């Protein structure tokens, strides 16, 4: 049975499959590369600790993602006073991030930093991770309508700041 004992091989597969996405999500939510890796690792540790209570293998990645998002929001709340501006040049990373094209990634991170935490999390989950409204709502622990309104406000804010072009977003096209 899935939940009766820890299956180390299944957990290793989970780590291999989810690590890049967890780190990417945390980077987008925190704007801090080192914190992103720490938060992703902590989410996986918590997932492993609760392995026996998970009902199915599919639940493990959702559990890790939800844990990560909640920990990122807590991290941002604790570190808000120490918010630093993004440097013009970043040090080179040891390994390549398959989800990163440097210019675009920096612009996205800077734009996301202008948003309140709740709106940032909704946008990252809904559009950058391509979760459904229902999955995003479940991860954030809010209603589907809350996801829609947070995304709408975030897009309006980014557009008003000149950080989005004038073409309608996928969200705006789906609600038209």
N, CA and C atoms as an extended XYZ file, in Angstrom:
528
Properties=species:S:1:pos:R:3:atomname:S:1:resname:S:1:resid:I:1 pbc="F F F"
N         0.842       -1.184        0.000 N   UNK     1
C         0.000        0.000        0.000 CA  UNK     1
C         0.879        1.236        0.000 C   UNK     1
N         0.480        2.267       -0.692 N   UNK     2
C         1.269        3.486       -0.857 CA  UNK     2
C         1.612        4.134        0.482 C   UNK     2
N         0.637        4.340        1.343 N   UNK     3
C         0.844        5.115        2.553 CA  UNK     3
C         1.401        4.336        3.734 C   UNK     3
N         1.611        3.029        3.624 N   UNK     4
C         2.018        2.237        4.772 CA  UNK     4
C         3.478        2.433        5.163 C   UNK     4
N         4.348        2.695        4.208 N   UNK     5
C         5.759        2.869        4.540 CA  UNK     5
C         6.389        3.817        3.537 C   UNK     5
N         7.524        4.300        3.912 N   UNK     6
C         8.243        5.190        3.013 CA  UNK     6
C         8.899        4.356        1.931 C   UNK     6
N         8.690        4.742        0.715 N   UNK     7
C         9.297        4.079       -0.425 CA  UNK     7
C        10.391        5.000       -0.945 C   UNK     7
N        11.633        4.688       -0.568 N   UNK     8
C        12.746        5.572       -0.918 CA  UNK     8
C        12.920        5.732       -2.425 C   UNK     8
N        12.703        4.686       -3.184 N   UNK     9
C        12.842        4.790       -4.644 CA  UNK     9
C        11.768        5.702       -5.229 C   UNK     9
N        10.553        5.589       -4.733 N   UNK    10
C         9.471        6.463       -5.209 CA  UNK    10
C         9.776        7.909       -4.832 C   UNK    10
N        10.327        8.125       -3.643 N   UNK    11
C        10.669        9.478       -3.229 CA  UNK    11
C        11.785       10.040       -4.103 C   UNK    11
N        12.778        9.239       -4.420 N   UNK    12
C        13.869        9.697       -5.302 CA  UNK    12
C        13.312       10.100       -6.663 C   UNK    12
N        12.361        9.325       -7.190 N   UNK    13
C        11.729        9.691       -8.467 CA  UNK    13
C        10.977       11.013       -8.339 C   UNK    13
N        10.289       11.184       -7.214 N   UNK    14
C         9.570       12.441       -6.971 CA  UNK    14
C        10.549       13.620       -6.982 C   UNK    14
N        11.657       13.472       -6.285 N   UNK    15
C        12.656       14.549       -6.234 CA  UNK    15
C        13.164       14.849       -7.641 C   UNK    15
N        13.522       13.822       -8.395 N   UNK    16
C        14.030       14.025       -9.755 CA  UNK    16
C        13.010       14.739      -10.637 C   UNK    16
N        11.752       14.398      -10.477 N   UNK    17
C        10.702       14.970      -11.323 CA  UNK    17
C        10.288       16.367      -10.893 C   UNK    17
N        10.314       16.670       -9.603 N   UNK    18
C         9.748       17.936       -9.138 CA  UNK    18
C        10.777       19.000       -8.778 C   UNK    18
N        12.024       18.618       -8.541 N   UNK    19
C        13.024       19.581       -8.086 CA  UNK    19
C        13.121       20.817       -8.983 C   UNK    19
N        13.305       20.677      -10.295 N   UNK    20
C        13.449       21.893      -11.120 CA  UNK    20
C        12.239       22.822      -11.029 C   UNK    20
N        11.043       22.261      -11.030 N   UNK    21
C         9.843       23.088      -10.965 CA  UNK    21
C         9.689       23.740       -9.594 C   UNK    21
N        10.023       23.023       -8.532 N   UNK    22
C         9.932       23.595       -7.192 CA  UNK    22
C        10.901       24.769       -7.036 C   UNK    22
N        12.126       24.598       -7.497 N   UNK    23
C        13.114       25.675       -7.390 CA  UNK    23
C        12.681       26.866       -8.236 C   UNK    23
N        12.220       26.610       -9.431 N   UNK    24
C        11.753       27.699      -10.311 CA  UNK    24
C        10.596       28.455       -9.660 C   UNK    24
N         9.644       27.737       -9.119 N   UNK    25
C         8.505       28.366       -8.463 CA  UNK    25
C         8.968       29.220       -7.291 C   UNK    25
N         9.847       28.674       -6.474 N   UNK    26
C        10.350       29.421       -5.318 CA  UNK    26
C        11.136       30.658       -5.757 C   UNK    26
N        11.910       30.551       -6.832 N   UNK    27
C        12.633       31.728       -7.337 CA  UNK    27
C        11.661       32.823       -7.739 C   UNK    27
N        10.590       32.434       -8.410 N   UNK    28
C         9.614       33.417       -8.852 CA  UNK    28
C         8.864       34.034       -7.679 C   UNK    28
N         8.626       33.252       -6.642 N   UNK    29
C         7.884       33.759       -5.487 CA  UNK    29
C         8.752       34.575       -4.538 C   UNK    29
N        10.031       34.232       -4.422 N   UNK    30
C        10.891       34.918       -3.459 CA  UNK    30
C        11.825       35.932       -4.098 C   UNK    30
N        12.216       35.696       -5.348 N   UNK    31
C        13.208       36.562       -5.982 CA  UNK    31
C        14.611       36.319       -5.452 C   UNK    31
N        14.843       35.221       -4.769 N   UNK    32
C        16.122       34.938       -4.134 CA  UNK    32
C        16.528       33.505       -4.475 C   UNK    32
N        17.627       33.369       -5.235 N   UNK    33
C        18.059       32.044       -5.694 CA  UNK    33
C        18.426       31.101       -4.551 C   UNK    33
N        19.182       31.593       -3.585 N   UNK    34
C        19.605       30.732       -2.478 CA  UNK    34
C        18.405       30.306       -1.634 C   UNK    34
N        17.541       31.250       -1.333 N   UNK    35
C        16.349       30.925       -0.548 CA  UNK    35
C        15.462       29.955       -1.307 C   UNK    35
N        15.389       30.105       -2.630 N   UNK    36
C        14.550       29.228       -3.445 CA  UNK    36
C        14.986       27.771       -3.305 C   UNK    36
N        16.276       27.537       -3.367 N   UNK    37
C        16.760       26.164       -3.233 CA  UNK    37
C        16.518       25.628       -1.825 C   UNK    37
N        16.726       26.467       -0.817 N   UNK    38
C        16.461       26.045        0.561 CA  UNK    38
C        14.986       25.717        0.761 C   UNK    38
N        14.109       26.578        0.251 N   UNK    39
C        12.674       26.357        0.408 CA  UNK    39
C        12.209       25.113       -0.344 C   UNK    39
N        12.754       24.885       -1.540 N   UNK    40
C        12.397       23.676       -2.293 CA  UNK    40
C        12.847       22.427       -1.538 C   UNK    40
N        14.060       22.482       -0.998 N   UNK    41
C        14.563       21.335       -0.224 CA  UNK    41
C        13.693       21.103        1.012 C   UNK    41
N        13.332       22.164        1.705 N   UNK    42
C        12.482       22.017        2.892 CA  UNK    42
C        11.117       21.440        2.536 C   UNK    42
N        10.568       21.846        1.395 N   UNK    43
C         9.272       21.307        0.969 CA  UNK    43
C         9.376       19.808        0.722 C   UNK    43
N        10.483       19.372        0.134 N   UNK    44
C        10.669       17.943       -0.114 CA  UNK    44
C        10.892       17.181        1.196 C   UNK    44
N        11.599       17.781        2.138 N   UNK    45
C        11.794       17.143        3.444 CA  UNK    45
C        10.442       16.960        4.133 C   UNK    45
N         9.620       18.005        4.112 N   UNK    46
C         8.293       17.909        4.737 CA  UNK    46
C         7.437       16.863        4.025 C   UNK    46
N         7.571       16.772        2.715 N   UNK    47
C         6.825       15.760        1.964 CA  UNK    47
C         7.256       14.365        2.403 C   UNK    47
N         8.553       14.172        2.544 N   UNK    48
C         9.072       12.872        2.980 CA  UNK    48
C         8.588       12.540        4.395 C   UNK    48
N         8.572       13.543        5.249 N   UNK    49
C         8.118       13.316        6.632 CA  UNK    49
C         6.646       12.896        6.682 C   UNK    49
N         5.849       13.355        5.717 N   UNK    50
C         4.425       13.024        5.685 CA  UNK    50
C         4.105       11.945        4.654 C   UNK    50
N         5.118       11.289        4.162 N   UNK    51
C         4.976       10.289        3.102 CA  UNK    51
C         3.910        9.244        3.435 C   UNK    51
N         3.907        8.768        4.656 N   UNK    52
C         2.974        7.717        5.055 CA  UNK    52
C         1.516        8.150        5.050 C   UNK    52
N         1.266        9.444        5.144 N   UNK    53
C        -0.124        9.910        5.168 CA  UNK    53
C        -0.638       10.300        3.787 C   UNK    53
N         0.230       10.279        2.768 N   UNK    54
C        -0.205       10.613        1.405 CA  UNK    54
C        -0.959        9.428        0.818 C   UNK    54
N        -2.040        9.722        0.144 N   UNK    55
C        -2.912        8.658       -0.364 CA  UNK    55
C        -2.428        8.026       -1.668 C   UNK    55
N        -1.700        8.783       -2.488 N   UNK    56
C        -1.279        8.277       -3.792 CA  UNK    56
C        -0.024        9.004       -4.240 C   UNK    56
N         0.721        8.401       -5.153 N   UNK    57
C         1.945        9.054       -5.644 CA  UNK    57
C         1.673       10.442       -6.232 C   UNK    57
N         0.537       10.621       -6.892 N   UNK    58
C         0.209       11.913       -7.490 CA  UNK    58
C         0.062       12.985       -6.416 C   UNK    58
N        -0.359       12.583       -5.240 N   UNK    59
C        -0.562       13.535       -4.146 CA  UNK    59
C         0.762       14.092       -3.642 C   UNK    59
N         1.844       13.372       -3.820 N   UNK    60
C         3.138       13.802       -3.294 CA  UNK    60
C         3.617       15.086       -3.960 C   UNK    60
N         3.516       15.204       -5.268 N   UNK    61
C         3.987       16.424       -5.933 CA  UNK    61
C         3.088       17.605       -5.585 C   UNK    61
N         1.786       17.373       -5.492 N   UNK    62
C         0.869       18.452       -5.099 CA  UNK    62
C         1.142       18.877       -3.656 C   UNK    62
N         1.419       17.921       -2.784 N   UNK    63
C         1.732       18.230       -1.394 CA  UNK    63
C         3.009       19.070       -1.323 C   UNK    63
N         4.036       18.663       -2.070 N   UNK    64
C         5.306       19.406       -2.072 CA  UNK    64
C         5.099       20.824       -2.605 C   UNK    64
N         4.333       20.968       -3.668 N   UNK    65
C         4.087       22.290       -4.266 CA  UNK    65
C         3.323       23.188       -3.287 C   UNK    65
N         2.282       22.653       -2.666 N   UNK    66
C         1.495       23.435       -1.716 CA  UNK    66
C         2.357       23.848       -0.528 C   UNK    66
N         3.154       22.934       -0.019 N   UNK    67
C         4.058       23.233        1.094 CA  UNK    67
C         5.031       24.326        0.689 C   UNK    67
N         5.585       24.220       -0.502 N   UNK    68
C         6.536       25.216       -0.990 CA  UNK    68
C         5.899       26.599       -1.069 C   UNK    68
N         4.728       26.696       -1.666 N   UNK    69
C         4.072       27.998       -1.824 CA  UNK    69
C         3.797       28.619       -0.462 C   UNK    69
N         3.294       27.843        0.461 N   UNK    70
C         3.009       28.380        1.797 CA  UNK    70
C         4.284       28.816        2.508 C   UNK    70
N         5.354       28.031        2.368 N   UNK    71
C         6.625       28.412        2.984 CA  UNK    71
C         7.211       29.659        2.322 C   UNK    71
N         7.029       29.810        1.017 N   UNK    72
C         7.524       31.003        0.319 CA  UNK    72
C         6.808       32.256        0.807 C   UNK    72
N         5.515       32.155        0.999 N   UNK    73
C         4.754       33.305        1.501 CA  UNK    73
C         5.236       33.669        2.901 C   UNK    73
N         5.453       32.667        3.754 N   UNK    74
C         5.976       32.931        5.100 CA  UNK    74
C         7.366       33.563        5.032 C   UNK    74
N         8.206       33.050        4.132 N   UNK    75
C         9.561       33.576        3.974 CA  UNK    75
C         9.504       35.049        3.564 C   UNK    75
N         8.643       35.371        2.603 N   UNK    76
C         8.515       36.759        2.142 CA  UNK    76
C         8.030       37.656        3.272 C   UNK    76
N         7.120       37.175        4.076 N   UNK    77
C         6.618       37.975        5.185 CA  UNK    77
C         7.741       38.262        6.179 C   UNK    77
N         8.535       37.238        6.493 N   UNK    78
C         9.652       37.424        7.427 CA  UNK    78
C        10.730       38.333        6.860 C   UNK    78
N        10.949       38.277        5.564 N   UNK    79
C        12.060       39.008        4.954 CA  UNK    79
C        11.655       40.316        4.296 C   UNK    79
N        10.420       40.711        4.439 N   UNK    80
C         9.945       41.936        3.787 CA  UNK    80
C        10.789       43.142        4.176 C   UNK    80
N        11.174       43.231        5.433 N   UNK    81
C        11.971       44.376        5.888 CA  UNK    81
C        13.340       44.412        5.234 C   UNK    81
N        13.825       43.250        4.853 N   UNK    82
C        15.161       43.173        4.274 CA  UNK    82
C        15.133       43.126        2.742 C   UNK    82
N        13.995       43.465        2.164 N   UNK    83
C        13.850       43.402        0.708 CA  UNK    83
C        14.993       44.168        0.044 C   UNK    83
N        15.651       43.485       -0.836 N   UNK    84
C        16.778       44.096       -1.539 CA  UNK    84
C        16.414       44.319       -2.993 C   UNK    84
N        16.992       45.325       -3.547 N   UNK    85
C        16.795       45.569       -4.975 CA  UNK    85
C        17.616       44.549       -5.760 C   UNK    85
N        17.115       44.202       -6.926 N   UNK    86
C        17.826       43.246       -7.774 CA  UNK    86
C        19.096       43.899       -8.311 C   UNK    86
N        20.220       43.215       -8.216 N   UNK    87
C        21.453       43.787       -8.764 CA  UNK    87
C        21.388       43.803      -10.291 C   UNK    87
N        22.163       44.696      -10.883 N   UNK    88
C        22.183       44.770      -12.340 CA  UNK    88
C        22.824       43.534      -12.948 C   UNK    88
N        23.793       42.951      -12.244 N   UNK    89
C        24.452       41.750      -12.752 CA  UNK    89
C        24.386       40.678      -11.671 C   UNK    89
N        24.049       39.487      -12.062 N   UNK    90
C        23.987       38.375      -11.131 CA  UNK    90
C        25.220       37.493      -11.306 C   UNK    90
N        25.668       36.866      -10.223 N   UNK    91
C        26.791       35.941      -10.378 CA  UNK    91
C        26.359       34.744      -11.211 C   UNK    91
N        27.325       34.137      -11.876 N   UNK    92
C        26.999       32.975      -12.693 CA  UNK    92
C        26.624       31.810      -11.800 C   UNK    92
N        25.664       31.027      -12.262 N   UNK    93
C        25.244       29.833      -11.521 CA  UNK    93
C        26.159       28.678      -11.888 C   UNK    93
N        26.223       27.736      -10.975 N   UNK    94
C        27.036       26.552      -11.232 CA  UNK    94
C        26.416       25.671      -12.306 C   UNK    94
N        25.111       25.521      -12.278 N   UNK    95
C        24.433       24.676      -13.251 CA  UNK    95
C        23.413       25.477      -14.040 C   UNK    95
N        23.072       24.977      -15.192 N   UNK    96
C        22.102       25.663      -16.034 CA  UNK    96
C        20.691       25.409      -15.527 C   UNK    96
N        19.878       26.428      -15.557 N   UNK    97
C        18.473       26.310      -15.212 CA  UNK    97
C        17.707       26.151      -16.519 C   UNK    97
N        17.109       24.993      -16.756 N   UNK    98
C        16.445       24.775      -18.042 CA  UNK    98
C        15.257       25.706      -18.266 C   UNK    98
N        14.784       26.355      -17.206 N   UNK    99
C        13.626       27.232      -17.322 CA  UNK    99
C        14.029       28.699      -17.402 C   UNK    99
N        15.317       28.976      -17.466 N   UNK   100
C        15.784       30.344      -17.366 CA  UNK   100
C        16.405       30.813      -18.669 C   UNK   100
N        15.880       31.881      -19.219 N   UNK   101
C        16.583       32.609      -20.262 CA  UNK   101
C        16.820       33.955      -19.610 C   UNK   101
N        18.063       34.266      -19.341 N   UNK   102
C        18.462       35.293      -18.397 CA  UNK   102
C        17.701       36.605      -18.529 C   UNK   102
N        17.645       37.193      -19.682 N   UNK   103
C        16.964       38.482      -19.837 CA  UNK   103
C        15.499       38.409      -19.469 C   UNK   103
N        14.818       37.420      -20.009 N   UNK   104
C        13.391       37.263      -19.708 CA  UNK   104
C        13.163       36.935      -18.244 C   UNK   104
N        13.979       36.063      -17.704 N   UNK   105
C        13.811       35.667      -16.304 CA  UNK   105
C        13.982       36.858      -15.373 C   UNK   105
N        14.965       37.695      -15.639 N   UNK   106
C        15.169       38.873      -14.787 CA  UNK   106
C        14.004       39.843      -14.891 C   UNK   106
N        13.491       40.041      -16.087 N   UNK   107
C        12.343       40.936      -16.258 CA  UNK   107
C        11.116       40.389      -15.529 C   UNK   107
N        10.893       39.087      -15.644 N   UNK   108
C         9.745       38.477      -14.969 CA  UNK   108
C         9.894       38.608      -13.460 C   UNK   108
N        11.074       38.314      -12.941 N   UNK   109
C        11.292       38.411      -11.490 CA  UNK   109
C        11.108       39.842      -10.994 C   UNK   109
N        11.633       40.806      -11.734 N   UNK   110
C        11.467       42.209      -11.319 CA  UNK   110
C         9.995       42.601      -11.332 C   UNK   110
N         9.286       42.191      -12.367 N   UNK   111
C         7.858       42.519      -12.455 CA  UNK   111
C         7.095       41.871      -11.307 C   UNK   111
N         7.385       40.607      -11.024 N   UNK   112
C         6.684       39.909       -9.949 CA  UNK   112
C         6.950       40.546       -8.589 C   UNK   112
N         8.149       41.096       -8.394 N   UNK   113
C         8.475       41.725       -7.111 CA  UNK   113
C         7.612       42.948       -6.827 C   UNK   113
N         6.985       43.520       -7.852 N   UNK   114
C         6.154       44.709       -7.639 CA  UNK   114
C         4.764       44.346       -7.118 C   UNK   114
N         4.435       43.081       -7.119 N   UNK   115
C         3.086       42.640       -6.745 CA  UNK   115
C         3.009       42.197       -5.288 C   UNK   115
N         1.832       42.341       -4.675 N   UNK   116
C         1.640       41.751       -3.341 CA  UNK   116
C         1.805       40.228       -3.410 C   UNK   116
N         2.189       39.637       -2.303 N   UNK   117
C         2.475       38.202       -2.255 CA  UNK   117
C         1.333       37.345       -2.799 C   UNK   117
N         0.102       37.666       -2.424 N   UNK   118
C        -1.045       36.849       -2.828 CA  UNK   118
C        -1.231       36.880       -4.343 C   UNK   118
N        -1.077       38.053       -4.946 N   UNK   119
C        -1.220       38.169       -6.393 CA  UNK   119
C        -0.057       37.474       -7.106 C   UNK   119
N         1.139       37.627       -6.574 N   UNK   120
C         2.318       36.985       -7.165 CA  UNK   120
C         2.137       35.468       -7.176 C   UNK   120
N         1.714       34.918       -6.034 N   UNK   121
C         1.537       33.463       -5.949 CA  UNK   121
C         0.480       32.985       -6.937 C   UNK   121
N        -0.620       33.714       -7.039 N   UNK   122
C        -1.680       33.314       -7.976 CA  UNK   122
C        -1.180       33.330       -9.408 C   UNK   122
N        -0.454       34.381       -9.810 N   UNK   123
C         0.069       34.450      -11.180 CA  UNK   123
C         1.075       33.346      -11.467 C   UNK   123
N         1.985       33.121      -10.541 N   UNK   124
C         3.019       32.098      -10.756 CA  UNK   124
C         2.372       30.728      -10.927 C   UNK   124
N         1.470       30.385      -10.042 N   UNK   125
C         0.837       29.068      -10.119 CA  UNK   125
C        -0.035       28.938      -11.366 C   UNK   125
N        -0.829       29.953      -11.622 N   UNK   126
C        -1.812       29.872      -12.709 CA  UNK   126
C        -1.171       29.936      -14.084 C   UNK   126
N        -0.243       30.875      -14.295 N   UNK   127
C         0.278       31.091      -15.643 CA  UNK   127
C         1.681       30.559      -15.873 C   UNK   127
N         2.558       30.643      -14.900 N   UNK   128
C         3.914       30.163      -15.120 CA  UNK   128
C         4.033       28.665      -14.879 C   UNK   128
N         3.226       28.137      -13.962 N   UNK   129
C         3.204       26.689      -13.758 CA  UNK   129
C         2.057       26.030      -14.508 C   UNK   129
N         1.185       26.843      -15.087 N   UNK   130
C         0.073       26.376      -15.906 CA  UNK   130
C        -0.888       25.461      -15.145 C   UNK   130
N        -1.129       25.798      -13.879 N   UNK   131
C        -2.124       25.056      -13.111 CA  UNK   131
C        -3.510       25.587      -13.464 C   UNK   131
N        -4.503       24.753      -13.315 N   UNK   132
C        -5.876       25.193      -13.540 CA  UNK   132
C        -6.282       26.133      -12.405 C   UNK   132
N        -7.395       26.819      -12.585 N   UNK   133
C        -7.902       27.682      -11.513 CA  UNK   133
C        -8.193       26.861      -10.260 C   UNK   133
N        -8.736       25.657      -10.458 N   UNK   134
C        -9.059       24.798       -9.325 CA  UNK   134
C        -7.793       24.350       -8.590 C   UNK   134
N        -6.754       23.953       -9.335 N   UNK   135
C        -5.503       23.520       -8.710 CA  UNK   135
C        -4.834       24.681       -7.981 C   UNK   135
N        -4.866       25.860       -8.599 N   UNK   136
C        -4.283       27.043       -7.969 CA  UNK   136
C        -5.027       27.372       -6.683 C   UNK   136
N        -6.346       27.335       -6.742 N   UNK   137
C        -7.158       27.623       -5.551 CA  UNK   137
C        -6.855       26.627       -4.440 C   UNK   137
N        -6.748       25.353       -4.787 N   UNK   138
C        -6.458       24.333       -3.774 CA  UNK   138
C        -5.074       24.546       -3.164 C   UNK   138
N        -4.102       24.879       -3.981 N   UNK   139
C        -2.746       25.101       -3.481 CA  UNK   139
C        -2.695       26.289       -2.534 C   UNK   139
N        -3.421       27.354       -2.888 N   UNK   140
C        -3.409       28.563       -2.064 CA  UNK   140
C        -4.408       28.517       -0.916 C   UNK   140
N        -5.321       27.549       -0.952 N   UNK   141
C        -6.330       27.447        0.088 CA  UNK   141
C        -7.374       28.547        0.004 C   UNK   141
N        -7.720       28.929       -1.241 N   UNK   142
C        -8.714       29.988       -1.462 CA  UNK   142
C        -9.755       29.498       -2.465 C   UNK   142
N       -10.790       30.296       -2.671 N   UNK   143
C       -11.828       29.964       -3.646 CA  UNK   143
C       -11.336       30.254       -5.065 C   UNK   143
N       -11.943       29.582       -6.032 N   UNK   144
C       -11.595       29.769       -7.446 CA  UNK   144
C       -11.762       31.239       -7.860 C   UNK   144
N       -12.813       31.881       -7.394 N   UNK   145
C       -13.046       33.280       -7.721 CA  UNK   145
C       -11.945       34.189       -7.185 C   UNK   145
N       -11.380       33.815       -6.050 N   UNK   146
C       -10.279       34.590       -5.478 CA  UNK   146
C        -9.056       34.508       -6.380 C   UNK   146
N        -8.804       33.332       -6.939 N   UNK   147
C        -7.693       33.174       -7.877 CA  UNK   147
C        -7.910       34.084       -9.082 C   UNK   147
N        -9.123       34.076       -9.618 N   UNK   148
C        -9.425       34.900      -10.786 CA  UNK   148
C        -9.243       36.387      -10.480 C   UNK   148
N        -9.732       36.841       -9.331 N   UNK   149
C        -9.616       38.269       -9.018 CA  UNK   149
C        -8.169       38.668       -8.725 C   UNK   149
N        -7.414       37.796       -8.046 N   UNK   150
C        -6.002       38.113       -7.790 CA  UNK   150
C        -5.209       38.202       -9.080 C   UNK   150
N        -5.469       37.274       -9.989 N   UNK   151
C        -4.768       37.309      -11.278 CA  UNK   151
C        -5.163       38.556      -12.068 C   UNK   151
N        -6.435       38.883      -12.067 N   UNK   152
C        -6.903       40.058      -12.789 CA  UNK   152
C        -6.264       41.324      -12.247 C   UNK   152
N        -6.228       41.477      -10.932 N   UNK   153
C        -5.612       42.662      -10.323 CA  UNK   153
C        -4.115       42.714      -10.621 C   UNK   153
N        -3.465       41.574      -10.555 N   UNK   154
C        -2.026       41.538      -10.822 CA  UNK   154
C        -1.733       41.944      -12.260 C   UNK   154
N        -2.494       41.424      -13.187 N   UNK   155
C        -2.296       41.761      -14.598 CA  UNK   155
C        -2.560       43.244      -14.827 C   UNK   155
N        -3.599       43.777      -14.212 N   UNK   156
C        -3.898       45.207      -14.337 CA  UNK   156
C        -2.756       46.052      -13.782 C   UNK   156
N        -2.222       45.641      -12.643 N   UNK   157
C        -1.107       46.372      -12.040 CA  UNK   157
C         0.116       46.345      -12.943 C   UNK   157
N         0.455       45.171      -13.463 N   UNK   158
C         1.624       45.055      -14.336 CA  UNK   158
C         1.437       45.863      -15.612 C   UNK   158
N         0.233       45.844      -16.148 N   UNK   159
C        -0.048       46.619      -17.356 CA  UNK   159
C         0.041       48.122      -17.064 C   UNK   159
N        -0.499       48.572      -15.929 N   UNK   160
C        -0.457       49.990      -15.565 CA  UNK   160
C         0.980       50.467      -15.349 C   UNK   160
N         1.851       49.575      -14.901 N   UNK   161
C         3.261       49.916      -14.692 CA  UNK   161
C         4.068       49.825      -15.978 C   UNK   161
N         3.413       49.423      -17.062 N   UNK   162
C         4.110       49.289      -18.337 CA  UNK   162
C         4.951       48.034      -18.432 C   UNK   162
N         4.675       47.064      -17.570 N   UNK   163
C         5.469       45.845      -17.554 CA  UNK   163
C         4.877       44.732      -18.415 C   UNK   163
N         3.681       44.959      -18.952 N   UNK   164
C         3.060       44.032      -19.895 CA  UNK   164
C         2.731       44.804      -21.156 C   UNK   164
N         2.795       44.121      -22.283 N   UNK   165
C         2.388       44.810      -23.503 CA  UNK   165
C         0.865       44.876      -23.559 C   UNK   165
N         0.346       45.513      -24.575 N   UNK   166
C        -1.087       45.782      -24.632 CA  UNK   166
C        -1.936       44.613      -25.113 C   UNK   166
N        -1.307       43.517      -25.542 N   UNK   167
C        -2.089       42.378      -26.003 CA  UNK   167
C        -2.761       41.698      -24.815 C   UNK   167
N        -3.996       41.220      -25.002 N   UNK   168
C        -4.680       40.546      -23.884 CA  UNK   168
C        -3.924       39.297      -23.453 C   UNK   168
N        -3.932       39.037      -22.167 N   UNK   169
C        -3.310       37.832      -21.634 CA  UNK   169
C        -4.256       36.652      -21.830 C   UNK   169
N        -3.761       35.449      -21.577 N   UNK   170
C        -4.584       34.252      -21.662 CA  UNK   170
C        -5.768       34.366      -20.706 C   UNK   170
N        -5.522       34.951      -19.547 N   UNK   171
C        -6.591       35.132      -18.567 CA  UNK   171
C        -7.670       36.035      -19.136 C   UNK   171
N        -7.259       37.151      -19.691 N   UNK   172
C        -8.255       38.096      -20.215 CA  UNK   172
C        -9.017       37.502      -21.393 C   UNK   172
N        -8.341       36.711      -22.225 N   UNK   173
C        -9.024       36.074      -23.357 CA  UNK   173
C       -10.046       35.051      -22.869 C   UNK   173
N        -9.720       34.364      -21.777 N   UNK   174
C       -10.637       33.306      -21.293 CA  UNK   174
C       -11.865       33.882      -20.606 C   UNK   174
N       -11.776       35.113      -20.147 N   UNK   175
C       -12.930       35.704      -19.460 CA  UNK   175
C       -13.710       36.666      -20.343 C   UNK   175
N       -13.270       36.857      -21.560 N   UNK   176
C       -13.954       37.798      -22.465 CA  UNK   176
C       -15.244       37.190      -23.004 C   UNK   176
